[in-house]
Amino acid sequence: MKTLMSFFKDESGATAIEYGLIAALISVVAIATLTTVGTKLNAKFEGVSNGLN
């Protein structure tokens, strides 16, 4: 019975899951931001390239 109760009181797995969710959220935000910045940067370079031609 003590083993079962210690299993339910152990929060180390929950902490690992929380850190995993935070890392996933940061990754999604970073990918979205870099995609937007990359698209805008590509448009700028195309404008400069067209201006030089």
Secondary structure, DSSP 8 states (H G I E B T S, - for coil): -HHHHHHHH--HHHHHHHHHHHHHHHHHHHHHHHHHHHHHHHHHHHHHHHHH-
